[in-house]
Amino acid sequence: MSKRKYVKQPLSEWMKGEGPDSDVVISSRVRIARNIRSMPFPMMAEPQQSQSVMEQLLDVAESGRLNGLGQLERIRLSDLTELEKLVLVEKHLISPNLANESRNGALILSPNEAISIMINEEDHLRIQCLCSGFQIRQAWDWASKIDDIFEEQVDYAFDEKHGYLTSCPTNVGTGIRASVMMHLPALVITGQINRILSAVTQVGLAVRGLYGEGSEAAGNLFQVSNQITLGQSEQEIIENLHQVARQMIEHEKAARTKLLSESRPRVEDRIRRSFGILTQAMIMDSKEASQRLSDIRLGVHLGLIDDVKDQTLNELLVSTQPGFLQQTYGEALSPEQRDMTRAELIRSRLATGS
Ligand SMILES: Nc1ncnc2c1ncn2[C@@H]1O[C@H](COP(=O)(O)OP(=O)(O)OP(=O)(O)O)[C@@H](O)[C@H]1O
């Protein structure tokens, strides 16, 4: 895989809109945080210490032990431009933290981009597995196998009483964050979302936006993840999230059916208006784009819009972000120019349909 592919193509394989319940769930993710025993956490490490952590972890990928994942790409963040790092954040392959703050940060990426292993982020090692649709158990299965391979070669910081030790106390224990990215427009339109999200937080789950911690839930996309990492087994964390997400999926599907049976003209009008605007507008800011693309996604799944694929909508989620637009058009764009190029890109992608 060339560097060209992972920064030039907006769509990772796990965003193809396939997988179970992909009418509601965009993607499932598990990430595992680990650290090397007797090494300061990245934030406290001296440059030569974080360099040694990076080399040690990159060596595991070089050793051939991860060969089952395909031809891995090993990327030192210092070899990337700021724009390339931003694009990787927009593709969910690295965190803003790794892009902006990391010293001796690196990334190990699988060819299909479903596995991205961050080095020297908040912790020495962050293993991330992404799957299309509702496949949280599958994501856990992969992440756990990769974790075992690293554990055979690296002495992890582990405490008998507390479990795996991490830089932030909220990750101590299992070091796992499992999350499901869901599109919940019908719950928003029918006014049920606040009740559901507050019930979800009461059972110990967190709700975040499209880009994780600190990001807003734009375009009716909500990321639901576990908050507790201590005192529960990995299996319990995964199963608890699975159960709650399953209920949310059913609520969303029921709300869609109700919308269609009780308010079809109003919903259809809203969706067709958004389609009209997206296929005609000359200027489109990112907030409006995500809201109207959410309407189109709903329209597709209600059977009110043909000829647009989930894949196209997922691709637009990434390709209309500021970094990606700038990369596509090959120059620094002002906010006004970005709004114009975003509108142009959406018009052309929706015109070609798929
Ligand atoms: N289900 C998911 N599908 C796609 N991307 C996801 C999903 N869940 C999280 N992400 C992405 O992972 C990145 C990090 O998310 P987030 O900040 O929630 O978690 P984290 O970094 O693993 O945890 P921490 O809070 O410990 O830093 C974000 O870019 C977010 O968009």
The ligand as an SDF file (V2000), in Angstrom:
LIG
                    3D

 31 33  0  0  0  0  0  0  0  0999 V2000
  -17.5550    3.3180   16.2100 N   0  0  0  0  0  0  0  0  0  0  0  0
  -16.6580    4.1270   15.6510 C   0  0  0  0  0  0  0  0  0  0  0  0
  -16.5120    4.1690   14.3230 N   0  0  0  0  0  0  0  0  0  0  0  0
  -15.6030    4.9710   13.7370 C   0  0  0  0  0  0  0  0  0  0  0  0
  -14.7850    5.7760   14.4130 N   0  0  0  0  0  0  0  0  0  0  0  0
  -14.8780    5.7870   15.7490 C   0  0  0  0  0  0  0  0  0  0  0  0
  -15.8280    4.9780   16.4380 C   0  0  0  0  0  0  0  0  0  0  0  0
  -15.6740    5.2140   17.7620 N   0  0  0  0  0  0  0  0  0  0  0  0
  -14.6940    6.1160   17.8810 C   0  0  0  0  0  0  0  0  0  0  0  0
  -14.2090    6.4600   16.6910 N   0  0  0  0  0  0  0  0  0  0  0  0
  -13.1480    7.4160   16.4160 C   0  0  0  0  0  0  0  0  0  0  0  0
  -12.0420    7.1950   17.2830 O   0  0  0  0  0  0  0  0  0  0  0  0
  -11.4500    8.4340   17.6580 C   0  0  0  0  0  0  0  0  0  0  0  0
  -11.2820    8.4880   19.1700 C   0  0  0  0  0  0  0  0  0  0  0  0
  -12.5320    8.4760   19.7870 O   0  0  0  0  0  0  0  0  0  0  0  0
  -12.7190    8.7680   21.3410 P   0  0  0  0  0  0  0  0  0  0  0  0
  -12.0870   10.0880   21.6700 O   0  0  0  0  0  0  0  0  0  0  0  0
  -14.1430    8.5990   21.6670 O   0  0  0  0  0  0  0  0  0  0  0  0
  -12.0230    7.5540   22.0300 O   0  0  0  0  0  0  0  0  0  0  0  0
  -10.5490    7.1840   22.4920 P   0  0  0  0  0  0  0  0  0  0  0  0
   -9.5500    8.1380   21.9620 O   0  0  0  0  0  0  0  0  0  0  0  0
  -10.3750    5.7720   22.1630 O   0  0  0  0  0  0  0  0  0  0  0  0
  -10.6590    7.2410   24.0450 O   0  0  0  0  0  0  0  0  0  0  0  0
  -10.1100    8.2620   25.1230 P   0  0  0  0  0  0  0  0  0  0  0  0
  -11.3300    8.9600   25.5500 O   0  0  0  0  0  0  0  0  0  0  0  0
   -9.5100    7.3550   26.1360 O   0  0  0  0  0  0  0  0  0  0  0  0
   -9.0670    9.1560   24.5190 O   0  0  0  0  0  0  0  0  0  0  0  0
  -12.3490    9.5120   17.0840 C   0  0  0  0  0  0  0  0  0  0  0  0
  -11.7900    9.9960   15.8770 O   0  0  0  0  0  0  0  0  0  0  0  0
  -13.6260    8.7970   16.7650 C   0  0  0  0  0  0  0  0  0  0  0  0
  -14.2810    9.3310   15.6540 O   0  0  0  0  0  0  0  0  0  0  0  0
  1  2  1  0
  2  3  1  0
  2  7  2  0
  3  4  2  0
  4  5  1  0
  5  6  2  0
  6  7  1  0
  6 10  1  0
  7  8  1  0
  8  9  2  0
  9 10  1  0
 10 11  1  0
 11 12  1  0
 11 30  1  0
 12 13  1  0
 13 14  1  0
 13 28  1  0
 14 15  1  0
 15 16  1  0
 16 17  2  0
 16 18  1  0
 16 19  1  0
 19 20  1  0
 20 21  2  0
 20 22  1  0
 20 23  1  0
 23 24  1  0
 24 25  2  0
 24 26  1  0
 24 27  1  0
 28 29  1  0
 28 30  1  0
 30 31  1  0
M  END
$$$$
